[in-house]
Amino acid sequence: MFQFLGVKLDSWGVKMQIVSTAFNALADGDVRPLSYGLSISFDKQFDSAVTFFTLNQSTLNGSDILSTTQDNPIQAWDYYEYLDYTERVIYQSVSRELEFPYSVVSSIADFQLNNYDQYFTPRSTSPINSYILPKRPVRLLQGFASTVLPQFVGLTSGMPEISKTDGNCNVYGYGFLNMDL
């Protein structure tokens, strides 16, 4: 079951993502066309096109990024260059919990990838072999139809667990706001 974030404050007073009326209609419908996404930055390279607007330095209406009208600001983890691995996803799960008394929402991700060609196998002939390490930036998205929303942004917690019998790779991660990182 997926839980998607709306326009209001939840019971803990945490601000939620803003979604369109069409998205809410799909979420409330009898038939829900689920969709998802996965992006990982194995090499942890920064995207040179991402720059933030700086007062008295950036050009108004220039290429520097401002906070959007939907109150969805760009964060430090948006600097990474992510590659799309959605086609490899077999399973994904995101769980969250509120930590009292600080009101920090920590999140944990668990996802399984198709590794039939040993692409995610350490010490293999994979083109990302030297980058298969812990603490790789990852984004998980979930939604309906063509609209997917970020549900998890964080780092992988360790090395992927490779299953040679079924050709899968299990990856776990902790949200960027987790205090244990």
Backbone torsions as a table, in degrees:
resi	resn	phi	psi	omega
1	MET	NA	135.4	-179.7
2	PHE	-103.2	140.5	174.1
3	GLN	-115.9	124.6	-178.5
4	PHE	-110.9	154.7	-169.9
5	LEU	-95.8	136.5	-177.0
6	GLY	-105.8	-158.3	-171.8
7	VAL	-91.6	-9.3	-172.2
8	LYS	-102.8	178.9	173.1
9	LEU	-86.6	141.7	178.1
10	ASP	-80.9	-173.9	-175.4
11	SER	-65.9	-16.8	177.8
12	TRP	-96.3	-1.4	-178.9
13	GLY	83.1	17.2	180.0
14	VAL	-86.0	131.3	-179.6
15	LYS	-70.8	136.8	-175.3
16	MET	-106.6	167.2	178.7
17	GLN	-70.5	148.1	176.8
18	ILE	-89.5	131.2	178.8
19	VAL	-126.8	161.1	-177.8
20	SER	-76.7	163.8	175.5
21	THR	-62.3	-39.1	178.5
22	ALA	-62.2	-39.6	178.4
23	PHE	-63.8	-45.5	178.5
24	ASN	-61.5	-36.8	178.2
25	ALA	-63.8	-41.8	176.9
26	LEU	-65.0	-41.0	-179.0
27	ALA	-64.7	-33.4	-178.8
28	ASP	-91.1	-4.3	-175.4
29	GLY	-72.9	164.7	177.6
30	ASP	-71.8	-32.9	176.8
31	VAL	-114.6	125.2	-177.1
32	ARG	-115.3	109.0	177.9
33	PRO	-77.2	91.0	-175.5
34	LEU	-67.4	144.6	174.3
35	SER	-142.4	163.6	-175.6
36	TYR	-155.7	171.2	177.2
37	GLY	-156.6	157.5	177.4
38	LEU	-145.5	128.8	174.8
39	SER	-132.1	138.7	-179.9
40	ILE	-134.7	143.8	173.6
41	SER	-110.3	83.5	-177.7
42	PHE	-64.4	-38.4	-177.5
43	ASP	-87.2	-4.7	177.9
44	LYS	54.9	34.1	176.6
45	GLN	-80.3	146.8	177.3
46	PHE	-88.4	143.0	177.1
47	ASP	-81.3	111.9	-176.6
48	SER	-66.5	-17.2	179.4
49	ALA	-79.3	-14.9	-178.9
50	VAL	-91.0	111.6	174.6
51	THR	-133.0	148.3	-177.8
52	PHE	-99.9	147.7	179.3
53	PHE	-68.0	130.4	178.4
54	THR	-119.9	125.1	-178.7
55	LEU	-58.4	136.8	-180.0
56	ASN	66.4	10.2	177.0
57	GLN	-129.5	-41.3	-176.5
58	SER	-83.4	154.2	178.5
59	THR	-86.5	130.8	177.2
60	LEU	-62.8	134.0	-175.2
61	ASN	65.4	20.6	176.9
62	GLY	-88.1	-159.4	-175.4
63	SER	-85.5	-11.9	179.6
64	ASP	-68.7	143.7	-173.4
65	ILE	-86.6	131.9	173.7
66	LEU	-107.3	164.5	171.7
67	SER	-63.9	139.8	-176.9
68	THR	-79.6	166.8	178.2
69	THR	-69.0	-17.9	177.4
70	GLN	-84.0	10.2	-179.7
71	ASP	57.2	47.5	-179.5
72	ASN	-122.4	74.1	-172.0
73	PRO	-68.5	151.7	174.1
74	ILE	-73.1	139.6	-177.7
75	GLN	-114.7	172.9	-177.7
76	ALA	-59.1	-34.8	-178.9
77	TRP	-72.2	-9.5	176.3
78	ASP	-75.0	-10.0	177.7
79	TYR	-69.6	-23.4	-174.9
80	TYR	-73.1	149.5	170.1
81	GLU	-87.3	117.8	-179.3
82	TYR	-105.2	144.0	172.1
83	LEU	-107.0	144.5	-177.0
84	ASP	-83.0	122.8	177.5
85	TYR	-119.2	23.8	-177.5
86	THR	-56.4	-39.3	-178.3
87	GLU	-64.8	-17.5	-178.9
88	ARG	-92.4	-9.9	-174.2
89	VAL	-70.9	128.1	173.1
90	ILE	-102.6	-40.1	-175.0
91	TYR	-152.8	145.1	171.1
92	GLN	-148.7	144.8	-179.3
93	SER	-143.8	140.1	177.5
94	VAL	-130.6	131.6	174.5
95	SER	-127.5	149.0	-178.8
96	ARG	-130.9	153.0	172.1
97	GLU	-149.1	147.8	180.0
98	LEU	-92.3	129.4	179.9
99	GLU	-100.4	116.4	176.7
100	PHE	-88.3	150.6	4.4
101	PRO	-92.8	6.4	-171.0
102	TYR	-89.4	-8.0	-179.8
103	SER	60.6	32.6	175.7
104	VAL	-89.7	127.1	178.3
105	VAL	-93.7	111.4	177.9
106	SER	-94.9	150.8	180.0
107	SER	-134.8	151.6	179.6
108	ILE	-129.6	135.8	178.5
109	ALA	-117.3	147.6	177.8
110	ASP	-140.4	119.7	178.5
111	PHE	-143.3	150.0	-178.5
112	GLN	-117.8	134.6	-177.1
113	LEU	-119.6	150.0	174.1
114	ASN	-73.5	121.4	-177.4
115	ASN	-122.5	35.6	-175.9
116	TYR	-56.8	-30.2	-177.8
117	ASP	-105.1	13.0	179.9
118	GLN	61.2	29.9	-180.0
119	TYR	-62.5	-35.5	-177.4
120	PHE	-100.9	14.1	-177.9
121	THR	-89.7	121.6	176.5
122	PRO	-63.8	152.6	178.4
123	ARG	54.8	45.5	178.2
124	SER	-125.4	-169.9	178.1
125	THR	-90.4	13.8	179.8
126	SER	-61.1	143.3	177.2
127	PRO	-66.0	-17.0	177.3
128	ILE	-105.5	15.4	-175.8
129	ASN	-47.4	-48.1	-176.2
130	SER	-74.1	-9.0	-179.4
131	TYR	-106.6	1.0	179.0
132	ILE	-80.9	88.6	-174.3
133	LEU	-140.0	165.4	173.5
134	PRO	-66.3	166.0	175.5
135	LYS	60.6	44.8	173.4
136	ARG	-92.8	130.6	178.8
137	PRO	-61.7	136.1	-177.2
138	VAL	-141.4	147.3	175.8
139	ARG	-130.3	129.6	172.9
140	LEU	-113.6	134.6	-179.4
141	LEU	-123.7	147.5	176.5
142	GLN	-144.2	149.0	179.7
143	GLY	-177.9	-157.1	-179.0
144	PHE	-128.1	140.1	177.5
145	ALA	53.7	-126.5	-175.9
146	SER	-91.2	1.8	-179.2
147	THR	-105.8	114.9	174.7
148	VAL	-118.0	142.9	-178.5
149	LEU	-117.3	146.3	176.6
150	PRO	-63.9	126.0	177.8
151	GLN	-112.0	-19.4	-179.5
152	PHE	-152.5	132.1	172.1
153	VAL	-135.8	118.6	-177.3
154	GLY	-171.0	-153.6	-177.6
155	LEU	-124.9	147.1	174.1
156	THR	-65.6	144.7	-173.4
157	SER	-89.1	-14.6	-178.7
158	GLY	-171.1	-162.9	177.1
159	MET	-74.0	149.0	176.3
160	PRO	-64.4	147.3	175.5
161	GLU	-94.2	115.6	-175.1
162	ILE	-97.5	130.6	174.5
163	SER	-108.1	110.9	-179.2
164	LYS	-76.4	-21.1	-178.4
165	THR	-75.8	-37.8	-178.9
166	ASP	-111.4	1.1	176.1
167	GLY	69.9	31.2	-179.8
168	ASN	-115.7	165.4	179.6
169	CYS	-134.8	125.2	177.0
170	ASN	-102.5	133.9	-178.7
171	VAL	-130.1	141.4	178.3
172	TYR	-124.8	151.0	179.9
173	GLY	-150.3	161.1	176.6
174	TYR	-120.2	142.3	-179.7
175	GLY	-61.9	154.6	179.5
176	PHE	-61.0	-24.0	-178.9
177	LEU	-87.6	0.4	179.0
178	ASN	-68.0	130.4	-175.7
179	MET	-72.9	-14.1	-176.6
180	ASP	-83.1	-5.9	-176.3
181	LEU	-73.7	NA	NA
